[in-house]
Structure formats: structure tokens, C-alpha cells
Amino acid sequence: MQTQYVRTSKRGKHHTYSRNKTVVLFRCDACQGVFKRDKGNMDPKRLDNRYYHVCGNCDAKKFAQEKGVESRRVWDMPVSSLKTLDQF
């Protein structure tokens, strides 16, 4: 994405210049919608699919609590259980 800016020089002349922004598309893990984020505003480690991504329309804290409950169910399950992981 390219944005245009105008700056004023010391002598009062206006100069236009442009800056390029890299935008990354993510799929929200809560609502499955697609959203954009600037690459420069994110930690490079979080650009991986191993991390969860939540859009601005969804509640990230509620999503994190639900994921915590799911993982606690898996870890608190007895070893002798016949349930597989996809049955949660």
C-alpha cells in the first residue's frame, strides 16, 4: 500500500513524497473473517500460523479464555479415557 505525504521545506516550498507500507492479510480464528494489519506494527514471530489471530471486531480476551478452557480439558483428561482430541 502506498501513501502520499506533503512536507514543507525550509524555504516554504511544498514537496510530495510517498511511503510504501506492507500489509498482511490474516484470517480471524474466532469469526473466520479476513482482516489486514500493517507488517511494521507486528512482532515478526507472530506472522506465523502457529499463533492465533483475532480481528478487531472480536473480543480477544474472550477468545483466549475459550482456548484456555479447551487446553485445560485436554490436560485434565485421565489417561485411560477413550476420547480422541477431535471429540472436544
PDB file of N, CA, C and O in Angstrom:
ATOM      1  N   MET A   1       0.845  -1.148   0.000  1.00  0.00           N
ATOM      2  CA  MET A   1       0.000   0.000   0.000  1.00  0.00           C
ATOM      3  C   MET A   1       0.908   1.233   0.000  1.00  0.00           C
ATOM      4  O   MET A   1       1.890   1.283   0.741  1.00  0.00           O
ATOM      5  N   GLN A   2       0.586   2.201  -0.810  1.00  0.00           N
ATOM      6  CA  GLN A   2       1.404   3.397  -0.925  1.00  0.00           C
ATOM      7  C   GLN A   2       0.601   4.599  -0.438  1.00  0.00           C
ATOM      8  O   GLN A   2      -0.540   4.798  -0.855  1.00  0.00           O
ATOM      9  N   THR A   3       1.203   5.406   0.453  1.00  0.00           N
ATOM     10  CA  THR A   3       0.543   6.602   0.974  1.00  0.00           C
ATOM     11  C   THR A   3       1.336   7.827   0.563  1.00  0.00           C
ATOM     12  O   THR A   3       2.565   7.786   0.504  1.00  0.00           O
ATOM     13  N   GLN A   4       0.645   8.906   0.282  1.00  0.00           N
ATOM     14  CA  GLN A   4       1.251  10.157  -0.154  1.00  0.00           C
ATOM     15  C   GLN A   4       1.265  11.160   1.000  1.00  0.00           C
ATOM     16  O   GLN A   4       0.290  11.267   1.743  1.00  0.00           O
ATOM     17  N   TYR A   5       2.350  11.881   1.147  1.00  0.00           N
ATOM     18  CA  TYR A   5       2.505  12.902   2.180  1.00  0.00           C
ATOM     19  C   TYR A   5       3.036  14.177   1.541  1.00  0.00           C
ATOM     20  O   TYR A   5       3.612  14.143   0.453  1.00  0.00           O
ATOM     21  N   VAL A   6       2.840  15.303   2.220  1.00  0.00           N
ATOM     22  CA  VAL A   6       3.366  16.595   1.773  1.00  0.00           C
ATOM     23  C   VAL A   6       4.159  17.184   2.928  1.00  0.00           C
ATOM     24  O   VAL A   6       3.677  17.231   4.060  1.00  0.00           O
ATOM     25  N   ARG A   7       5.375  17.634   2.642  1.00  0.00           N
ATOM     26  CA  ARG A   7       6.180  18.295   3.657  1.00  0.00           C
ATOM     27  C   ARG A   7       6.546  19.682   3.148  1.00  0.00           C
ATOM     28  O   ARG A   7       6.564  19.931   1.942  1.00  0.00           O
ATOM     29  N   THR A   8       6.834  20.568   4.071  1.00  0.00           N
ATOM     30  CA  THR A   8       7.209  21.928   3.722  1.00  0.00           C
ATOM     31  C   THR A   8       8.696  22.097   3.977  1.00  0.00           C
ATOM     32  O   THR A   8       9.186  21.763   5.055  1.00  0.00           O
ATOM     33  N   SER A   9       9.413  22.611   2.997  1.00  0.00           N
ATOM     34  CA  SER A   9      10.854  22.806   3.141  1.00  0.00           C
ATOM     35  C   SER A   9      11.144  24.057   3.970  1.00  0.00           C
ATOM     36  O   SER A   9      10.227  24.772   4.375  1.00  0.00           O
ATOM     37  N   LYS A  10      12.426  24.312   4.215  1.00  0.00           N
ATOM     38  CA  LYS A  10      12.830  25.487   4.985  1.00  0.00           C
ATOM     39  C   LYS A  10      12.408  26.784   4.301  1.00  0.00           C
ATOM     40  O   LYS A  10      12.106  27.778   4.961  1.00  0.00           O
ATOM     41  N   ARG A  11      12.391  26.757   2.999  1.00  0.00           N
ATOM     42  CA  ARG A  11      12.059  27.968   2.254  1.00  0.00           C
ATOM     43  C   ARG A  11      10.568  28.084   1.939  1.00  0.00           C
ATOM     44  O   ARG A  11      10.156  29.007   1.236  1.00  0.00           O
ATOM     45  N   GLY A  12       9.751  27.152   2.452  1.00  0.00           N
ATOM     46  CA  GLY A  12       8.299  27.249   2.287  1.00  0.00           C
ATOM     47  C   GLY A  12       7.738  26.512   1.099  1.00  0.00           C
ATOM     48  O   GLY A  12       6.533  26.577   0.860  1.00  0.00           O
ATOM     49  N   LYS A  13       8.557  25.819   0.350  1.00  0.00           N
ATOM     50  CA  LYS A  13       8.071  25.080  -0.810  1.00  0.00           C
ATOM     51  C   LYS A  13       7.507  23.732  -0.352  1.00  0.00           C
ATOM     52  O   LYS A  13       8.066  23.093   0.540  1.00  0.00           O
ATOM     53  N   HIS A  14       6.403  23.304  -0.960  1.00  0.00           N
ATOM     54  CA  HIS A  14       5.764  22.042  -0.601  1.00  0.00           C
ATOM     55  C   HIS A  14       6.296  20.920  -1.498  1.00  0.00           C
ATOM     56  O   HIS A  14       6.351  21.059  -2.720  1.00  0.00           O
ATOM     57  N   HIS A  15       6.680  19.825  -0.879  1.00  0.00           N
ATOM     58  CA  HIS A  15       7.186  18.662  -1.601  1.00  0.00           C
ATOM     59  C   HIS A  15       6.314  17.464  -1.259  1.00  0.00           C
ATOM     60  O   HIS A  15       6.003  17.225  -0.093  1.00  0.00           O
ATOM     61  N   THR A  16       5.925  16.716  -2.276  1.00  0.00           N
ATOM     62  CA  THR A  16       5.164  15.489  -2.041  1.00  0.00           C
ATOM     63  C   THR A  16       6.123  14.304  -2.078  1.00  0.00           C
ATOM     64  O   THR A  16       7.065  14.262  -2.869  1.00  0.00           O
ATOM     65  N   TYR A  17       5.855  13.352  -1.206  1.00  0.00           N
ATOM     66  CA  TYR A  17       6.633  12.119  -1.194  1.00  0.00           C
ATOM     67  C   TYR A  17       5.707  10.974  -0.819  1.00  0.00           C
ATOM     68  O   TYR A  17       4.632  11.180  -0.257  1.00  0.00           O
ATOM     69  N   SER A  18       6.141   9.777  -1.137  1.00  0.00           N
ATOM     70  CA  SER A  18       5.291   8.606  -0.870  1.00  0.00           C
ATOM     71  C   SER A  18       6.070   7.594  -0.043  1.00  0.00           C
ATOM     72  O   SER A  18       7.296   7.510  -0.115  1.00  0.00           O
ATOM     73  N   ARG A  19       5.323   6.832   0.740  1.00  0.00           N
ATOM     74  CA  ARG A  19       5.894   5.766   1.560  1.00  0.00           C
ATOM     75  C   ARG A  19       5.153   4.481   1.255  1.00  0.00           C
ATOM     76  O   ARG A  19       3.935   4.480   1.077  1.00  0.00           O
ATOM     77  N   ASN A  20       5.896   3.387   1.197  1.00  0.00           N
ATOM     78  CA  ASN A  20       5.284   2.078   0.953  1.00  0.00           C
ATOM     79  C   ASN A  20       5.084   1.362   2.278  1.00  0.00           C
ATOM     80  O   ASN A  20       5.987   1.314   3.114  1.00  0.00           O
ATOM     81  N   LYS A  21       3.890   0.804   2.462  1.00  0.00           N
ATOM     82  CA  LYS A  21       3.572   0.007   3.645  1.00  0.00           C
ATOM     83  C   LYS A  21       3.286  -1.413   3.193  1.00  0.00           C
ATOM     84  O   LYS A  21       2.618  -1.635   2.182  1.00  0.00           O
ATOM     85  N   THR A  22       3.795  -2.366   3.948  1.00  0.00           N
ATOM     86  CA  THR A  22       3.479  -3.757   3.670  1.00  0.00           C
ATOM     87  C   THR A  22       2.312  -4.161   4.564  1.00  0.00           C
ATOM     88  O   THR A  22       2.371  -4.005   5.784  1.00  0.00           O
ATOM     89  N   VAL A  23       1.271  -4.670   3.961  1.00  0.00           N
ATOM     90  CA  VAL A  23       0.062  -5.071   4.681  1.00  0.00           C
ATOM     91  C   VAL A  23      -0.053  -6.583   4.604  1.00  0.00           C
ATOM     92  O   VAL A  23       0.159  -7.183   3.551  1.00  0.00           O
ATOM     93  N   VAL A  24      -0.393  -7.191   5.740  1.00  0.00           N
ATOM     94  CA  VAL A  24      -0.519  -8.644   5.826  1.00  0.00           C
ATOM     95  C   VAL A  24      -1.988  -8.989   6.040  1.00  0.00           C
ATOM     96  O   VAL A  24      -2.661  -8.361   6.857  1.00  0.00           O
ATOM     97  N   LEU A  25      -2.489  -9.984   5.310  1.00  0.00           N
ATOM     98  CA  LEU A  25      -3.863 -10.458   5.473  1.00  0.00           C
ATOM     99  C   LEU A  25      -3.879 -11.657   6.410  1.00  0.00           C
ATOM    100  O   LEU A  25      -3.099 -12.596   6.246  1.00  0.00           O
ATOM    101  N   PHE A  26      -4.771 -11.618   7.391  1.00  0.00           N
ATOM    102  CA  PHE A  26      -4.934 -12.712   8.344  1.00  0.00           C
ATOM    103  C   PHE A  26      -6.366 -13.207   8.307  1.00  0.00           C
ATOM    104  O   PHE A  26      -7.274 -12.480   7.904  1.00  0.00           O
ATOM    105  N   ARG A  27      -6.566 -14.443   8.728  1.00  0.00           N
ATOM    106  CA  ARG A  27      -7.903 -14.981   8.932  1.00  0.00           C
ATOM    107  C   ARG A  27      -8.141 -15.055  10.431  1.00  0.00           C
ATOM    108  O   ARG A  27      -7.345 -15.645  11.162  1.00  0.00           O
ATOM    109  N   CYS A  28      -9.233 -14.461  10.889  1.00  0.00           N
ATOM    110  CA  CYS A  28      -9.559 -14.436  12.315  1.00  0.00           C
ATOM    111  C   CYS A  28      -9.902 -15.850  12.769  1.00  0.00           C
ATOM    112  O   CYS A  28     -10.702 -16.536  12.132  1.00  0.00           O
ATOM    113  N   ASP A  29      -9.297 -16.281  13.863  1.00  0.00           N
ATOM    114  CA  ASP A  29      -9.561 -17.617  14.390  1.00  0.00           C
ATOM    115  C   ASP A  29     -10.875 -17.675  15.161  1.00  0.00           C
ATOM    116  O   ASP A  29     -11.357 -18.769  15.455  1.00  0.00           O
ATOM    117  N   ALA A  30     -11.466 -16.531  15.496  1.00  0.00           N
ATOM    118  CA  ALA A  30     -12.731 -16.513  16.217  1.00  0.00           C
ATOM    119  C   ALA A  30     -13.924 -16.512  15.259  1.00  0.00           C
ATOM    120  O   ALA A  30     -14.848 -17.308  15.426  1.00  0.00           O
ATOM    121  N   CYS A  31     -13.912 -15.624  14.253  1.00  0.00           N
ATOM    122  CA  CYS A  31     -15.075 -15.497  13.360  1.00  0.00           C
ATOM    123  C   CYS A  31     -14.783 -15.930  11.926  1.00  0.00           C
ATOM    124  O   CYS A  31     -15.687 -15.900  11.092  1.00  0.00           O
ATOM    125  N   GLN A  32     -13.566 -16.327  11.614  1.00  0.00           N
ATOM    126  CA  GLN A  32     -13.128 -16.774  10.289  1.00  0.00           C
ATOM    127  C   GLN A  32     -13.170 -15.674   9.240  1.00  0.00           C
ATOM    128  O   GLN A  32     -13.117 -15.968   8.046  1.00  0.00           O
ATOM    129  N   GLY A  33     -13.263 -14.410   9.656  1.00  0.00           N
ATOM    130  CA  GLY A  33     -13.224 -13.295   8.722  1.00  0.00           C
ATOM    131  C   GLY A  33     -11.784 -12.933   8.365  1.00  0.00           C
ATOM    132  O   GLY A  33     -10.850 -13.301   9.077  1.00  0.00           O
ATOM    133  N   VAL A  34     -11.612 -12.211   7.263  1.00  0.00           N
ATOM    134  CA  VAL A  34     -10.284 -11.793   6.816  1.00  0.00           C
ATOM    135  C   VAL A  34     -10.083 -10.339   7.235  1.00  0.00           C
ATOM    136  O   VAL A  34     -10.980  -9.513   7.065  1.00  0.00           O
ATOM    137  N   PHE A  35      -8.904 -10.023   7.783  1.00  0.00           N
ATOM    138  CA  PHE A  35      -8.591  -8.658   8.187  1.00  0.00           C
ATOM    139  C   PHE A  35      -7.147  -8.340   7.860  1.00  0.00           C
ATOM    140  O   PHE A  35      -6.336  -9.242   7.650  1.00  0.00           O
ATOM    141  N   LYS A  36      -6.820  -7.027   7.817  1.00  0.00           N
ATOM    142  CA  LYS A  36      -5.487  -6.560   7.442  1.00  0.00           C
ATOM    143  C   LYS A  36      -4.775  -5.970   8.657  1.00  0.00           C
ATOM    144  O   LYS A  36      -5.403  -5.380   9.536  1.00  0.00           O
ATOM    145  N   ARG A  37      -3.459  -6.140   8.689  1.00  0.00           N
ATOM    146  CA  ARG A  37      -2.609  -5.485   9.679  1.00  0.00           C
ATOM    147  C   ARG A  37      -1.345  -5.013   8.979  1.00  0.00           C
ATOM    148  O   ARG A  37      -0.872  -5.651   8.038  1.00  0.00           O
ATOM    149  N   ASP A  38      -0.800  -3.892   9.442  1.00  0.00           N
ATOM    150  CA  ASP A  38       0.479  -3.425   8.931  1.00  0.00           C
ATOM    151  C   ASP A  38       1.582  -4.332   9.453  1.00  0.00           C
ATOM    152  O   ASP A  38       1.618  -4.658  10.639  1.00  0.00           O
ATOM    153  N   LYS A  39       2.468  -4.732   8.576  1.00  0.00           N
ATOM    154  CA  LYS A  39       3.544  -5.638   8.959  1.00  0.00           C
ATOM    155  C   LYS A  39       4.504  -4.971   9.937  1.00  0.00           C
ATOM    156  O   LYS A  39       5.058  -5.646  10.804  1.00  0.00           O
ATOM    157  N   GLY A  40       4.712  -3.677   9.818  1.00  0.00           N
ATOM    158  CA  GLY A  40       5.636  -2.961  10.691  1.00  0.00           C
ATOM    159  C   GLY A  40       5.153  -2.850  12.118  1.00  0.00           C
ATOM    160  O   GLY A  40       5.964  -2.645  13.021  1.00  0.00           O
ATOM    161  N   ASN A  41       3.843  -2.981  12.355  1.00  0.00           N
ATOM    162  CA  ASN A  41       3.292  -2.861  13.703  1.00  0.00           C
ATOM    163  C   ASN A  41       3.270  -4.188  14.450  1.00  0.00           C
ATOM    164  O   ASN A  41       2.845  -4.236  15.604  1.00  0.00           O
ATOM    165  N   MET A  42       3.718  -5.261  13.816  1.00  0.00           N
ATOM    166  CA  MET A  42       3.625  -6.585  14.431  1.00  0.00           C
ATOM    167  C   MET A  42       4.999  -7.155  14.719  1.00  0.00           C
ATOM    168  O   MET A  42       5.980  -6.833  14.049  1.00  0.00           O
ATOM    169  N   ASP A  43       5.047  -8.007  15.727  1.00  0.00           N
ATOM    170  CA  ASP A  43       6.255  -8.751  16.018  1.00  0.00           C
ATOM    171  C   ASP A  43       6.453  -9.776  14.894  1.00  0.00           C
ATOM    172  O   ASP A  43       5.500 -10.472  14.545  1.00  0.00           O
ATOM    173  N   PRO A  44       7.641  -9.891  14.323  1.00  0.00           N
ATOM    174  CA  PRO A  44       7.843 -10.831  13.209  1.00  0.00           C
ATOM    175  C   PRO A  44       7.538 -12.282  13.571  1.00  0.00           C
ATOM    176  O   PRO A  44       7.192 -13.071  12.692  1.00  0.00           O
ATOM    177  N   LYS A  45       7.657 -12.646  14.831  1.00  0.00           N
ATOM    178  CA  LYS A  45       7.347 -14.018  15.246  1.00  0.00           C
ATOM    179  C   LYS A  45       5.861 -14.323  15.112  1.00  0.00           C
ATOM    180  O   LYS A  45       5.489 -15.474  14.882  1.00  0.00           O
ATOM    181  N   ARG A  46       5.003 -13.314  15.252  1.00  0.00           N
ATOM    182  CA  ARG A  46       3.557 -13.531  15.218  1.00  0.00           C
ATOM    183  C   ARG A  46       2.999 -13.648  13.806  1.00  0.00           C
ATOM    184  O   ARG A  46       1.797 -13.852  13.633  1.00  0.00           O
ATOM    185  N   LEU A  47       3.846 -13.523  12.801  1.00  0.00           N
ATOM    186  CA  LEU A  47       3.385 -13.668  11.420  1.00  0.00           C
ATOM    187  C   LEU A  47       3.209 -15.129  11.028  1.00  0.00           C
ATOM    188  O   LEU A  47       2.807 -15.419   9.901  1.00  0.00           O
ATOM    189  N   ASP A  48       3.497 -16.038  11.922  1.00  0.00           N
ATOM    190  CA  ASP A  48       3.436 -17.473  11.671  1.00  0.00           C
ATOM    191  C   ASP A  48       2.028 -17.994  11.955  1.00  0.00           C
ATOM    192  O   ASP A  48       1.281 -17.376  12.714  1.00  0.00           O
ATOM    193  N   ASN A  49       1.664 -19.111  11.359  1.00  0.00           N
ATOM    194  CA  ASN A  49       0.348 -19.710  11.575  1.00  0.00           C
ATOM    195  C   ASN A  49       0.238 -20.436  12.910  1.00  0.00           C
ATOM    196  O   ASN A  49      -0.853 -20.862  13.287  1.00  0.00           O
ATOM    197  N   ARG A  50       1.341 -20.586  13.631  1.00  0.00           N
ATOM    198  CA  ARG A  50       1.270 -21.243  14.938  1.00  0.00           C
ATOM    199  C   ARG A  50       0.599 -20.359  15.978  1.00  0.00           C
ATOM    200  O   ARG A  50       0.180 -20.857  17.023  1.00  0.00           O
ATOM    201  N   TYR A  51       0.489 -19.067  15.720  1.00  0.00           N
ATOM    202  CA  TYR A  51      -0.143 -18.130  16.640  1.00  0.00           C
ATOM    203  C   TYR A  51      -1.593 -17.920  16.228  1.00  0.00           C
ATOM    204  O   TYR A  51      -1.943 -18.030  15.053  1.00  0.00           O
ATOM    205  N   TYR A  52      -2.431 -17.614  17.220  1.00  0.00           N
ATOM    206  CA  TYR A  52      -3.826 -17.279  16.929  1.00  0.00           C
ATOM    207  C   TYR A  52      -3.907 -15.804  16.555  1.00  0.00           C
ATOM    208  O   TYR A  52      -3.173 -14.980  17.100  1.00  0.00           O
ATOM    209  N   HIS A  53      -4.800 -15.473  15.625  1.00  0.00           N
ATOM    210  CA  HIS A  53      -5.021 -14.102  15.200  1.00  0.00           C
ATOM    211  C   HIS A  53      -6.496 -13.772  15.371  1.00  0.00           C
ATOM    212  O   HIS A  53      -7.364 -14.525  14.929  1.00  0.00           O
ATOM    213  N   VAL A  54      -6.775 -12.645  16.013  1.00  0.00           N
ATOM    214  CA  VAL A  54      -8.151 -12.229  16.270  1.00  0.00           C
ATOM    215  C   VAL A  54      -8.337 -10.827  15.703  1.00  0.00           C
ATOM    216  O   VAL A  54      -7.513  -9.944  15.938  1.00  0.00           O
ATOM    217  N   CYS A  55      -9.417 -10.625  14.960  1.00  0.00           N
ATOM    218  CA  CYS A  55      -9.674  -9.325  14.325  1.00  0.00           C
ATOM    219  C   CYS A  55     -10.153  -8.307  15.364  1.00  0.00           C
ATOM    220  O   CYS A  55     -10.383  -8.647  16.525  1.00  0.00           O
ATOM    221  N   GLY A  56     -10.296  -7.074  14.933  1.00  0.00           N
ATOM    222  CA  GLY A  56     -10.732  -6.008  15.829  1.00  0.00           C
ATOM    223  C   GLY A  56     -12.200  -6.093  16.203  1.00  0.00           C
ATOM    224  O   GLY A  56     -12.609  -5.486  17.192  1.00  0.00           O
ATOM    225  N   ASN A  57     -13.005  -6.826  15.446  1.00  0.00           N
ATOM    226  CA  ASN A  57     -14.438  -6.956  15.745  1.00  0.00           C
ATOM    227  C   ASN A  57     -14.702  -7.977  16.841  1.00  0.00           C
ATOM    228  O   ASN A  57     -15.740  -7.915  17.500  1.00  0.00           O
ATOM    229  N   CYS A  58     -13.788  -8.913  17.047  1.00  0.00           N
ATOM    230  CA  CYS A  58     -13.965  -9.974  18.041  1.00  0.00           C
ATOM    231  C   CYS A  58     -13.266  -9.596  19.346  1.00  0.00           C
ATOM    232  O   CYS A  58     -12.358  -8.765  19.362  1.00  0.00           O
ATOM    233  N   ASP A  59     -13.705 -10.218  20.429  1.00  0.00           N
ATOM    234  CA  ASP A  59     -13.109  -9.971  21.742  1.00  0.00           C
ATOM    235  C   ASP A  59     -11.948 -10.934  21.934  1.00  0.00           C
ATOM    236  O   ASP A  59     -12.150 -12.140  22.078  1.00  0.00           O
ATOM    237  N   ALA A  60     -10.725 -10.396  21.936  1.00  0.00           N
ATOM    238  CA  ALA A  60      -9.530 -11.239  22.034  1.00  0.00           C
ATOM    239  C   ALA A  60      -9.418 -11.917  23.391  1.00  0.00           C
ATOM    240  O   ALA A  60      -8.952 -13.053  23.477  1.00  0.00           O
ATOM    241  N   LYS A  61      -9.840 -11.235  24.453  1.00  0.00           N
ATOM    242  CA  LYS A  61      -9.734 -11.822  25.794  1.00  0.00           C
ATOM    243  C   LYS A  61     -10.703 -12.990  25.962  1.00  0.00           C
ATOM    244  O   LYS A  61     -10.357 -14.001  26.573  1.00  0.00           O
ATOM    245  N   LYS A  62     -11.895 -12.858  25.432  1.00  0.00           N
ATOM    246  CA  LYS A  62     -12.872 -13.952  25.491  1.00  0.00           C
ATOM    247  C   LYS A  62     -12.370 -15.146  24.684  1.00  0.00           C
ATOM    248  O   LYS A  62     -12.508 -16.292  25.113  1.00  0.00           O
ATOM    249  N   PHE A  63     -11.788 -14.877  23.514  1.00  0.00           N
ATOM    250  CA  PHE A  63     -11.237 -15.942  22.683  1.00  0.00           C
ATOM    251  C   PHE A  63     -10.110 -16.672  23.419  1.00  0.00           C
ATOM    252  O   PHE A  63     -10.029 -17.900  23.371  1.00  0.00           O
ATOM    253  N   ALA A  64      -9.238 -15.914  24.103  1.00  0.00           N
ATOM    254  CA  ALA A  64      -8.130 -16.522  24.841  1.00  0.00           C
ATOM    255  C   ALA A  64      -8.654 -17.377  25.999  1.00  0.00           C
ATOM    256  O   ALA A  64      -8.097 -18.439  26.277  1.00  0.00           O
ATOM    257  N   GLN A  65      -9.706 -16.934  26.670  1.00  0.00           N
ATOM    258  CA  GLN A  65     -10.280 -17.729  27.757  1.00  0.00           C
ATOM    259  C   GLN A  65     -10.855 -19.035  27.234  1.00  0.00           C
ATOM    260  O   GLN A  65     -10.705 -20.076  27.872  1.00  0.00           O
ATOM    261  N   GLU A  66     -11.522 -18.993  26.061  1.00  0.00           N
ATOM    262  CA  GLU A  66     -12.082 -20.215  25.493  1.00  0.00           C
ATOM    263  C   GLU A  66     -10.980 -21.199  25.116  1.00  0.00           C
ATOM    264  O   GLU A  66     -11.121 -22.402  25.334  1.00  0.00           O
ATOM    265  N   LYS A  67      -9.893 -20.699  24.555  1.00  0.00           N
ATOM    266  CA  LYS A  67      -8.776 -21.578  24.203  1.00  0.00           C
ATOM    267  C   LYS A  67      -8.131 -22.160  25.455  1.00  0.00           C
ATOM    268  O   LYS A  67      -7.673 -23.302  25.429  1.00  0.00           O
ATOM    269  N   GLY A  68      -8.082 -21.408  26.547  1.00  0.00           N
ATOM    270  CA  GLY A  68      -7.540 -21.913  27.804  1.00  0.00           C
ATOM    271  C   GLY A  68      -8.389 -23.031  28.373  1.00  0.00           C
ATOM    272  O   GLY A  68      -7.862 -24.003  28.914  1.00  0.00           O
ATOM    273  N   VAL A  69      -9.708 -22.898  28.254  1.00  0.00           N
ATOM    274  CA  VAL A  69     -10.618 -23.945  28.739  1.00  0.00           C
ATOM    275  C   VAL A  69     -10.434 -25.214  27.915  1.00  0.00           C
ATOM    276  O   VAL A  69     -10.419 -26.317  28.461  1.00  0.00           O
ATOM    277  N   GLU A  70     -10.295 -25.055  26.596  1.00  0.00           N
ATOM    278  CA  GLU A  70     -10.097 -26.234  25.738  1.00  0.00           C
ATOM    279  C   GLU A  70      -8.809 -26.971  26.091  1.00  0.00           C
ATOM    280  O   GLU A  70      -8.802 -28.199  26.180  1.00  0.00           O
ATOM    281  N   SER A  71      -7.730 -26.235  26.292  1.00  0.00           N
ATOM    282  CA  SER A  71      -6.463 -26.911  26.610  1.00  0.00           C
ATOM    283  C   SER A  71      -6.495 -27.518  28.005  1.00  0.00           C
ATOM    284  O   SER A  71      -5.879 -28.559  28.232  1.00  0.00           O
ATOM    285  N   ARG A  72      -7.203 -26.889  28.952  1.00  0.00           N
ATOM    286  CA  ARG A  72      -7.309 -27.459  30.294  1.00  0.00           C
ATOM    287  C   ARG A  72      -8.092 -28.776  30.261  1.00  0.00           C
ATOM    288  O   ARG A  72      -7.766 -29.707  30.997  1.00  0.00           O
ATOM    289  N   ARG A  73      -9.119 -28.857  29.412  1.00  0.00           N
ATOM    290  CA  ARG A  73      -9.873 -30.107  29.285  1.00  0.00           C
ATOM    291  C   ARG A  73      -8.976 -31.235  28.783  1.00  0.00           C
ATOM    292  O   ARG A  73      -9.095 -32.377  29.226  1.00  0.00           O
ATOM    293  N   VAL A  74      -8.084 -30.908  27.861  1.00  0.00           N
ATOM    294  CA  VAL A  74      -7.186 -31.924  27.321  1.00  0.00           C
ATOM    295  C   VAL A  74      -6.199 -32.372  28.390  1.00  0.00           C
ATOM    296  O   VAL A  74      -5.960 -33.569  28.550  1.00  0.00           O
ATOM    297  N   TRP A  75      -5.620 -31.418  29.126  1.00  0.00           N
ATOM    298  CA  TRP A  75      -4.591 -31.771  30.112  1.00  0.00           C
ATOM    299  C   TRP A  75      -5.173 -32.425  31.366  1.00  0.00           C
ATOM    300  O   TRP A  75      -4.485 -33.209  32.019  1.00  0.00           O
ATOM    301  N   ASP A  76      -6.429 -32.120  31.718  1.00  0.00           N
ATOM    302  CA  ASP A  76      -7.052 -32.725  32.908  1.00  0.00           C
ATOM    303  C   ASP A  76      -7.707 -34.062  32.614  1.00  0.00           C
ATOM    304  O   ASP A  76      -8.215 -34.706  33.532  1.00  0.00           O
ATOM    305  N   MET A  77      -7.709 -34.495  31.371  1.00  0.00           N
ATOM    306  CA  MET A  77      -8.346 -35.749  30.992  1.00  0.00           C
ATOM    307  C   MET A  77      -7.508 -36.932  31.495  1.00  0.00           C
ATOM    308  O   MET A  77      -6.285 -36.912  31.353  1.00  0.00           O
ATOM    309  N   PRO A  78      -8.133 -37.957  32.075  1.00  0.00           N
ATOM    310  CA  PRO A  78      -7.370 -39.121  32.518  1.00  0.00           C
ATOM    311  C   PRO A  78      -6.778 -39.883  31.332  1.00  0.00           C
ATOM    312  O   PRO A  78      -7.305 -39.842  30.221  1.00  0.00           O
ATOM    313  N   VAL A  79      -5.701 -40.560  31.589  1.00  0.00           N
ATOM    314  CA  VAL A  79      -5.003 -41.288  30.531  1.00  0.00           C
ATOM    315  C   VAL A  79      -5.845 -42.441  30.012  1.00  0.00           C
ATOM    316  O   VAL A  79      -5.765 -42.785  28.833  1.00  0.00           O
ATOM    317  N   SER A  80      -6.646 -43.037  30.876  1.00  0.00           N
ATOM    318  CA  SER A  80      -7.435 -44.196  30.473  1.00  0.00           C
ATOM    319  C   SER A  80      -8.672 -43.825  29.651  1.00  0.00           C
ATOM    320  O   SER A  80      -9.436 -44.711  29.269  1.00  0.00           O
ATOM    321  N   SER A  81      -8.884 -42.554  29.376  1.00  0.00           N
ATOM    322  CA  SER A  81     -10.037 -42.116  28.602  1.00  0.00           C
ATOM    323  C   SER A  81      -9.907 -42.590  27.157  1.00  0.00           C
ATOM    324  O   SER A  81      -8.805 -42.660  26.612  1.00  0.00           O
ATOM    325  N   LEU A  82     -11.040 -42.912  26.548  1.00  0.00           N
ATOM    326  CA  LEU A  82     -11.055 -43.382  25.166  1.00  0.00           C
ATOM    327  C   LEU A  82     -11.370 -42.269  24.183  1.00  0.00           C
ATOM    328  O   LEU A  82     -11.529 -42.529  22.990  1.00  0.00           O
ATOM    329  N   LYS A  83     -11.463 -41.037  24.659  1.00  0.00           N
ATOM    330  CA  LYS A  83     -11.762 -39.912  23.779  1.00  0.00           C
ATOM    331  C   LYS A  83     -10.521 -39.523  22.986  1.00  0.00           C
ATOM    332  O   LYS A  83      -9.395 -39.562  23.482  1.00  0.00           O
ATOM    333  N   THR A  84     -10.767 -39.154  21.755  1.00  0.00           N
ATOM    334  CA  THR A  84      -9.677 -38.602  20.940  1.00  0.00           C
ATOM    335  C   THR A  84      -9.744 -37.070  21.018  1.00  0.00           C
ATOM    336  O   THR A  84     -10.732 -36.518  21.500  1.00  0.00           O
ATOM    337  N   LEU A  85      -8.716 -36.398  20.553  1.00  0.00           N
ATOM    338  CA  LEU A  85      -8.641 -34.945  20.672  1.00  0.00           C
ATOM    339  C   LEU A  85      -9.685 -34.228  19.845  1.00  0.00           C
ATOM    340  O   LEU A  85     -10.058 -33.104  20.182  1.00  0.00           O
ATOM    341  N   ASP A  86     -10.172 -34.837  18.775  1.00  0.00           N
ATOM    342  CA  ASP A  86     -11.160 -34.160  17.945  1.00  0.00           C
ATOM    343  C   ASP A  86     -12.569 -34.228  18.529  1.00  0.00           C
ATOM    344  O   ASP A  86     -13.486 -33.641  17.955  1.00  0.00           O
ATOM    345  N   GLN A  87     -12.771 -34.915  19.635  1.00  0.00           N
ATOM    346  CA  GLN A  87     -14.099 -35.023  20.249  1.00  0.00           C
ATOM    347  C   GLN A  87     -14.354 -33.921  21.260  1.00  0.00           C
ATOM    348  O   GLN A  87     -15.377 -33.962  21.943  1.00  0.00           O
ATOM    349  N   PHE A  88     -13.486 -32.954  21.385  1.00  0.00           N
ATOM    350  CA  PHE A  88     -13.702 -31.863  22.336  1.00  0.00           C
ATOM    351  C   PHE A  88     -14.396 -30.725  21.705  1.00  0.00           C
ATOM    352  O   PHE A  88     -14.658 -29.719  22.364  1.00  0.00           O
TER     353      PHE A  88
END
